Amino acid sequence: MTSHRQPAVFAGHGSPMYAIEPNRFTAAWASLGKSLKRPDAILVISAHWVTRGTWVTAMSKPKTIHDFGGFPQALFDIQYPAPGSPALADRVQELLNVPVVLEENEWGIDHGAWSVLKYLYPNSDVPVVQLSLDGSMSAREHYELAKQLRPLRDENILILSSGNIVHNLRTIHWQDGAEPYPWAEEFNDFFAAEIRANHHDSLIDWEKYGDAAHLSIPTAEHYWPALYTLALQQEGEHAKVFVDGIEMSSISMLGFSIQ
């Protein structure tokens, strides 16, 4: 990695409750934040903003979005008042070869972003822009789109993707210490091994892996952000897993960086 290039990061964000209940995963995010060179801005790809077409937040003061229900009031009270960056939004629009909508009203910083950012940059003083996931795109199309964002890393922009490699809410066990499902461990371990070996095609075409993949990824929006991070890998760079584990039996907390 060149000395000035920002890494690309994927974080398995897990439960919104981690924002108010620190654990070993949030500790890993905090440690990562301390190790990074301070970026000029952060571009976030969150599993929680799926749109028709490609959108990017372009407001100067994005609001904190509490896009969940049924959680304690303390979680709804959290604010992450980071500034936005209309200049970065314009730059993203310039780089991508698809029509990009500059969004200034309806969205902001969702919990897939702020639940991680509050540990990476607790002072909320680094500008944040979010890029949406076009729900009509295939995994391959997301990967190819993400490649076009590579120049940002050499412009001191941190690109943070947030989702979960394994994310099956229908099968979770809420109790502490719940054992992972064998299929969840299998696919999570497969993913980790493939990124370490720089094998991207098998992860883009994850549906070919079989039952463990389909149980791990019943819907793809939490998986797609990982492909954005993989697509940002350049020659001579490697993937490094900075935290791993299966929570609630079927939620992968694997996080990795490209550098």
Phi and psi in degrees as a GROMACS rama.xvg file:
@    title "Ramachandran Plot"
@    xaxis  label "Phi"
@    yaxis  label "Psi"
@TYPE xy
-66.2151  153.288  THR-2
-63.5074  -25.6679  SER-3
-98.9771  -5.97124  HIS-4
-80.3614  132.101  ARG-5
-75.4204  144.295  GLN-6
-69.8449  166.695  PRO-7
-108.393  138.785  ALA-8
-128.135  136.806  VAL-9
-117.266  130.775  PHE-10
-120.028  128.658  ALA-11
-78.2776  108.922  GLY-12
-84.5866  -22.77  HIS-13
64.1035  -150.53  GLY-14
-71.1269  142.44  SER-15
-56.7159  -25.1225  PRO-16
-62.2779  -20.3885  MET-17
-63.3929  -20.6366  TYR-18
-65.6641  -24.8034  ALA-19
-120.596  0.107718  ILE-20
-129.308  82.9467  GLU-21
-56.8421  147.083  PRO-22
-152.729  -169.775  ASN-23
-66.7749  -24.7731  ARG-24
-74.7053  -45.5945  PHE-25
-65.5231  -32.6654  THR-26
-63.5567  -37.2075  ALA-27
-66.4101  -38.7541  ALA-28
-64.6974  -42.9941  TRP-29
-63.3191  -41.8119  ALA-30
-63.9583  -41.2905  SER-31
-61.3811  -44.7123  LEU-32
-57.5979  -38.8369  GLY-33
-70.1522  -23.7843  LYS-34
-87.3206  -15.501  SER-35
-85.4064  146.174  LEU-36
-66.9368  137.484  LYS-37
-62.4702  122.583  ARG-38
-82.3872  162.823  PRO-39
-75.801  -28.0915  ASP-40
-164.427  168.08  ALA-41
-124.488  129.865  ILE-42
-103.583  121.897  LEU-43
-110.587  133.416  VAL-44
-112.501  108.952  ILE-45
-110.021  141.384  SER-46
-61.7319  -14.5964  ALA-47
-97.2387  10.5337  HIS-48
-129.085  89.9918  TRP-49
-109.216  129.087  VAL-50
-134.066  169.806  THR-51
-88.0575  116.529  ARG-52
84.9858  -176.146  GLY-53
-107.99  126.088  THR-54
-123.846  154.181  TRP-55
-142.487  137.651  VAL-56
-72.6901  133.656  THR-57
-127.85  12.0452  ALA-58
-83.6077  156.889  MET-59
-81.9903  -23.1305  SER-60
-132.607  80.854  LYS-61
-67.1684  141.563  PRO-62
-83.263  158.516  LYS-63
-85.9141  121.39  THR-64
-99.9495  129.907  ILE-65
-105.434  81.4127  HIS-66
-93.7957  63.7319  ASP-67
-162.33  173.048  PHE-68
-145.985  158.83  GLY-69
81.4843  15.3852  GLY-70
-108.701  166.576  PHE-71
-61.8968  153.405  PRO-72
-57.7136  -32.3083  GLN-73
-57.4316  -30.0004  ALA-74
-74.2335  -37.8085  LEU-75
-72.2073  -20.0733  PHE-76
-79.3415  -14.3586  ASP-77
-66.7077  133.845  ILE-78
-123.636  142.56  GLN-79
-126.426  85.802  TYR-80
-83.4219  45.2741  PRO-81
-67.9027  145.837  ALA-82
-69.8679  161.798  PRO-83
-91.6036  -173.174  GLY-84
-147.143  87.4832  SER-85
-55.3009  -31.034  PRO-86
-65.3365  -41.1197  ALA-87
-67.8276  -39.0338  LEU-88
-58.21  -43.0551  ALA-89
-63.5828  -39.3269  ASP-90
-65.9375  -40.4808  ARG-91
-62.1772  -44.6355  VAL-92
-59.4454  -37.9653  GLN-93
-67.7  -36.6023  GLU-94
-78.0964  -33.8111  LEU-95
-83.6678  141.295  LEU-96
-94.9823  26.1944  ASN-97
-124.654  156.814  VAL-98
-60.3341  133.42  PRO-99
-121.333  128.037  VAL-100
-90.9074  124.573  VAL-101
-85.5576  111.498  LEU-102
-97.7192  127.757  GLU-103
-125.414  2.98377  GLU-104
-131.623  -47.5686  ASN-105
-88.0517  -28.917  GLU-106
-109.309  -166.817  TRP-107
-178.745  -122.653  GLY-108
-115.803  109.208  ILE-109
-87.1744  174.312  ASP-110
-71.0934  -21.5651  HIS-111
-62.9584  -25.3791  GLY-112
-92.2452  -56.3744  ALA-113
-72.4253  -24.8559  TRP-114
-65.0713  -26.539  SER-115
-91.7373  -43.5004  VAL-116
-61.5269  -31.9604  LEU-117
-65.0999  -19.7945  LYS-118
-95.5924  -36.5793  TYR-119
-65.933  -48.0943  LEU-120
-134.459  79.8428  TYR-121
-64.3728  -18.048  PRO-122
-84.2797  -2.0247  ASN-123
45.3834  44.1021  SER-124
-112.184  8.53797  ASP-125
-105.732  127.764  VAL-126
-57.0691  141.969  PRO-127
-126.607  132.762  VAL-128
-126.308  139.245  VAL-129
-109.737  139.226  GLN-130
-109.365  130.656  LEU-131
-80.2559  166.7  SER-132
-102.808  120.374  LEU-133
-73.962  111.542  ASP-134
-65.2094  -14.3027  GLY-135
-88.3575  -8.11952  SER-136
-83.3345  151.541  MET-137
-81.4386  168.125  SER-138
-57.7653  -42.8081  ALA-139
-62.6012  -40.5623  ARG-140
-66.8853  -37.5626  GLU-141
-62.2691  -44.4289  HIS-142
-60.3066  -45.9205  TYR-143
-68.3973  -36.551  GLU-144
-63.1684  -43.3423  LEU-145
-61.9587  -32.9368  ALA-146
-55.6014  -31.4776  LYS-147
-70.8241  -11.5683  GLN-148
-88.4799  -3.87521  LEU-149
-53.246  -39.7503  ARG-150
-57.8028  -25.8218  PRO-151
-61.2297  -32.6125  LEU-152
-64.3641  -29.8277  ARG-153
-87.476  1.55751  ASP-154
-109.708  21.2999  GLU-155
62.4237  37.4264  ASN-156
-107.348  125.26  ILE-157
-84.7721  126.291  LEU-158
-105.631  115.261  ILE-159
-113.514  121.05  LEU-160
-106.203  141.276  SER-161
-136.001  121.279  SER-162
-167.823  -141.671  GLY-163
-156.874  130.881  ASN-164
-62.832  -43.7395  ILE-165
-113.977  124.02  VAL-166
-150.825  87.0645  HIS-167
-122.548  96.3669  ASN-168
-71.4987  -21.1015  LEU-169
-72.0681  -19.0952  ARG-170
-115.463  7.57914  THR-171
-70.7802  152.553  ILE-172
-115.174  123.994  HIS-173
-79.4174  -20.2219  TRP-174
-69.8466  148.977  GLN-175
-62.074  142.517  ASP-176
75.3601  15.5015  GLY-177
-62.3599  135.123  ALA-178
-71.6397  141.146  GLU-179
-66.0544  147.379  PRO-180
-67.6903  143.41  TYR-181
-56.1573  -38.2812  PRO-182
-67.949  -32.26  TRP-183
-68.4568  -44.6279  ALA-184
-63.5851  -40.5599  GLU-185
-60.6474  -49.4655  GLU-186
-71.6135  -37.6557  PHE-187
-61.0866  -43.7029  ASN-188
-66.9084  -37.9771  ASP-189
-61.2132  -45.9739  PHE-190
-60.615  -47.4694  PHE-191
-61.0374  -41.2433  ALA-192
-65.9953  -39.6153  ALA-193
-69.0263  -39.0548  GLU-194
-69.42  -34.3932  ILE-195
-66.8022  -29.4141  ARG-196
-90.3127  3.5526  ALA-197
60.5991  34.3587  ASN-198
-98.8193  100.434  HIS-199
-92.842  -36.6446  HIS-200
-58.6001  -38.9631  ASP-201
-66.1515  -25.7446  SER-202
-87.9031  -30.0351  LEU-203
-67.0029  -44.0194  ILE-204
-93.3321  48.8099  ASP-205
-60.4818  -25.9874  TRP-206
-64.5822  -21.5327  GLU-207
-75.6396  -12.8439  LYS-208
-69.9826  -31.5214  TYR-209
119.078  -158.329  GLY-210
-60.013  -40.8261  ASP-211
-60.8566  -36.9444  ALA-212
-68.1671  -44.073  ALA-213
-69.4484  -32.7773  HIS-214
-71.4752  -34.8994  LEU-215
-74.64  -29.2564  SER-216
-128.29  70.2338  ILE-217
-66.4689  -30.331  PRO-218
-134.852  149.997  THR-219
-92.3086  -6.42954  ALA-220
-64.9915  -27.8772  GLU-221
-82.8522  -16.4223  HIS-222
-88.5254  -38.1793  TYR-223
-51.757  -41.424  TRP-224
-56.3069  -32.2244  PRO-225
-63.209  -33.3898  ALA-226
-67.9171  -30.6193  LEU-227
-63.2074  -43.8648  TYR-228
-64.8259  -43.7666  THR-229
-60.7257  -39.7196  LEU-230
-66.5279  -19.3579  ALA-231
-85.0174  -3.45648  LEU-232
-69.3735  133.492  GLN-233
-118.122  171.281  GLN-234
-55.3081  132.764  GLU-235
86.8456  -5.05707  GLY-236
-96.1326  160.358  GLU-237
-137.028  156.796  HIS-238
-89.9852  135.457  ALA-239
-126.268  119.323  LYS-240
-78.0889  122.043  VAL-241
-103.737  -10.8791  PHE-242
-162.887  151.48  VAL-243
-154.655  161.682  ASP-244
148.269  156.345  GLY-245
-110.88  122.144  ILE-246
-106.442  149.904  GLU-247
53.2859  29.8028  MET-248
76.2592  -29.6888  SER-249
-144.808  30.2784  SER-250
-125.655  116.6  ILE-251
-83.6431  132.515  SER-252
-103.384  14.4971  MET-253
-56.2747  130.754  LEU-254
-129.094  142.337  GLY-255
-145.712  158.401  PHE-256
-125.508  155.599  SER-257
-112.162  123.252  ILE-258
